[in-house]
């Protein structure tokens, strides 16, 4: 059974060498929706998430709404296992597909084929399983012989086609998305949309973060607003 359960999750990012506090405060406030706090050692930190609790179960299509820097991406990264909470706990059951950075780990000097296995490793998929998926990835990407050339010879659209084909090659119980995925080349978009819709339809839980409330309303049956690291049920009033 797929499940995500967070209890009192707090994430702090320490600010080192905060002697020039006023300058740092101006810079960070411009780039982050978090707020300043003191941790147990009295060091200055940015509190990106503040005492967040949730429980998502099969059938949940969860929208995280908020302005840039509000904490949406930080929460997704906690769920994905990229960030560890400073305090609180996270329980996750089921295979998670993280669509947060589908090019993470890809090497410009390596061939497309080598990058398939590199991305598979980053995604936690064993080489033996990735080997069985190579033909499907190659066919869907439509890159042909380019798969045997270095990634640096690809256009940005070709690189995104490969990254998307790898990211969607296996089924997942839980899908995490930071904004709706865009995959570049016009001729690839419709095919990619069909596959993404199918993947999401088969998933037990979707967590989608966006600052576009209309997008979230069209995709989600539960909507939460995140503001300065706090999470509340979304209300239009």
N, C-alpha and C positions, 0 to 999 in steps of 0.2 A: 504493500500500500504506500502510495506517495504521500509525503507529509512534510511540511515545514513549520517548525514551532520555535519562535524566538521569545526569550524571557528576559526583560530588563536589559536589553542590549545597549551598551554605551561604547562609543568609539572616540578616543582622544588622539590627536596628532600633536606631539610635543613640539614646542618652538625652542630651539636651542640658541643660546647666546642672546637672550632677550633684553640686553641692556638698552638697545635702541627701540624700546617698546612702542613708542608712538608711531615711528616709521613703519615697523612691522605690522602694527595694528591697521594702519591705513592700507597697506598693500594687501594684507590677508582679507580684510573686509571687502575689498574690491573684487576678490577672486573667490570668495567662499561665503556660503550662507550659514556656516557654523558660527559659534560664538566663543569668546574667550572664557576659560575657567582655570582652576588650579587643581592639579591631581593630588594624590595623597602625599607626594613628596614636595608639594608646594611649588612645583614647576608650572610655568605658563603653558597651556595647551589650547588647541582649537578643539572644541567638542563638536564633532561632525554628526554624531548620533547621540541622542539623549534619552536613555531609559525606554527603549522601544520594545513592545511586546506584540506578538501576532501569532495566529494559528491558521495555516492554509492547508486545505484538504482537497482530494480529487473533485474536479468540477469547478474549482475556483479559477477565475480569470481575473487576476489582481492588477489594478492600475495604480501606480505610484505617481501622483501629480505634484508638481512644484516647480519653482523657478530654478534656473541654473545655479548650482552650488547649494541647493537646499538640503542635500543629503541622500537623494535618490540613488545615485550611482554608488555611493558608499555602502548603502544597504544591500544593493545587488552584489557588490563585491564581498560583503560579509557572507551572504547566502552562498555565493560561489566558492567560498573558502579562500579567497585571495587575501582578505583582511581578517584578522582575528579580533574579536571584541576585547576592549579594554576590561570590561566587566559584563556580566550577563552570560547567557548561554544560547546556543542554537542547536536544535535537533533537526536533522534532515534525513529523510528516507526516500530512496529511489534515485535513479540515475539523472544527474543534472546536465543539461546542455546549456553552456554559457555562450550567448551571442553578443557578449560585451565588446570583445575585441577579436574578431575572427582572423586577423592577420598576426596575432601575437605569436612570436617564435619563428616566424618565417624568415628565411635567410636569402638575401638578394643574390648571393654568390652561388647558392645551391640550385640544382635543377628543380623544376616543378615536381618531378617524381620524388626527389629527396624531401621536398617540403611537405608532401603528403604524409610521409612517415614522421617528420618533425612535428607537424601540427597534431598528428594523432597522439604522439607522446605527450604534448602539452595538454591535450584533451583527456588524457588518462586511458587511451585505447591501446591495447597491446599490439605490437608489430604484426603478429600472426593474424589478428582480426583486420588490421588495416590492409594487409596484403590481399585479403579476400574482398576488400572494398575498392581496390585500385581501379578495376575495370569500370565499375559503376561511376566512380568519381571522374575518371577520364572521359567517359561518354557524356556525362551531364555537363561538364565544363566546356566540351567542344574544342579543347585546345590542341588536340592531335599531337603532332611531332614537337610542338612547343614544350610539352611536358619534359622533354629531354634537354631543354636549353635552360641556362641560368635565369632566375626570376628577374634579374636586372634587365633582361631583354624584352620583358613584357610591358605592355601599356598598363596604365593604372586599372583600366576596365578588365583586362585579361587577368591581372593579379587578383582582383575582387571576384571574378568568376571562379578562379581556382579556390580561393579562400572560402567562398560560399559553398561550393560543391563539397569541400571537406567538412565544413561545419555542420552540414545537414545530411551527412552520409549515414548516420545511425539514429535510431529512435531514442527518445528520452522521455522520462516520466515527468520531468520538471524543466521548463524552458525559461531562461532569464534573458530579457532584452532591454537594452538601453536605447530608447527611440526605435522606430520601425526601421528595419534593415533596408539599405539601399545598395544595389549591386552594380551600378555603373551602366554598362552597355545597354542601349535601348532594346536590342534584339534579345537580350538575355532576361530582361525584367519580367516579362509575362511568365516565362517558364519558371523563373525563380519564385515568383509570387505563388504559383500553383503548388510548388514543392513546400514552400514555407507554410502556406495555409494547411496543407496536409499534415505536416509535422506538428503544427500547433494543435490541429484538430485531434491528433492521436495522443497528445500529451495529457497527463492528468492535471497538471497545474501550470499556469502561465503567470509570470510576473513581468509586467511591462512598465518601464519608467519613461515618462515623457513630460514635457511642459505644454504639450498640445492636448487640452482637455477633450476636444472633439474626437481625436484619435482614440483616446482612452475610453470614452463613452461607447465608441463603436466596437471595441474589442473586449471590454471587461464587464464583469458582473459585480465586482467589488472595487470600490475606489477609495484610496486613502490619500490625504494631502500631507506632504512633508514640508515643514517650514522651520528653518534654523535647527535642524536635527530632531524635531519633534514630529510624531506621526499621529494624525487624527483622522476619523472617518470624514470623507469629503462631503461638503454641503455647499450648495449653490447660493445659499442665503448670505 
